Amino acid sequence: MENNINFERITRDNLNLASKIQNEIFPNEDGTQNFIDCIEQNPYRKELDFCIVFDGKLPIRSYRNLCL
């Protein structure tokens, strides 16, 4: 089976999806503020760069999917 892995930078348009996926993988952590800092290019957090990983058009929702 061939994977069609794509990366999409987190933006305001997909922020809710990114937060939902992150909370599914790490239910006790919330990275939303880190995502917002990245989107707004916070000068104190300039090293941040976040993406959503897709297999085709479906977002990969767990670390386990990446290991298959």
ChimeraX attribute file (.defattr): number of C-alpha atoms within 10 A of each C-alpha:
attribute: neighborCount
match mode: 1-to-1
recipient: residues
	/A:1	3
	/A:2	5
	/A:3	8
	/A:4	10
	/A:5	14
	/A:6	15
	/A:7	12
	/A:8	12
	/A:9	15
	/A:10	20
	/A:11	17
	/A:12	12
	/A:13	8
	/A:14	13
	/A:15	17
	/A:16	13
	/A:17	14
	/A:18	24
	/A:19	18
	/A:20	16
	/A:21	17
	/A:22	19
	/A:23	17
	/A:24	14
	/A:25	14
	/A:26	13
	/A:27	10
	/A:28	8
	/A:29	10
	/A:30	13
	/A:31	13
	/A:32	16
	/A:33	10
	/A:34	15
	/A:35	22
	/A:36	15
	/A:37	16
	/A:38	20
	/A:39	18
	/A:40	13
	/A:41	14
	/A:42	13
	/A:43	10
	/A:44	8
	/A:45	12
	/A:46	12
	/A:47	10
	/A:48	14
	/A:49	14
	/A:50	16
	/A:51	14
	/A:52	20
	/A:53	18
	/A:54	16
	/A:55	15
	/A:56	11
	/A:57	10
	/A:58	11
	/A:59	17
	/A:60	17
	/A:61	18
	/A:62	14
	/A:63	11
	/A:64	9
	/A:65	9
	/A:66	11
	/A:67	6
	/A:68	5
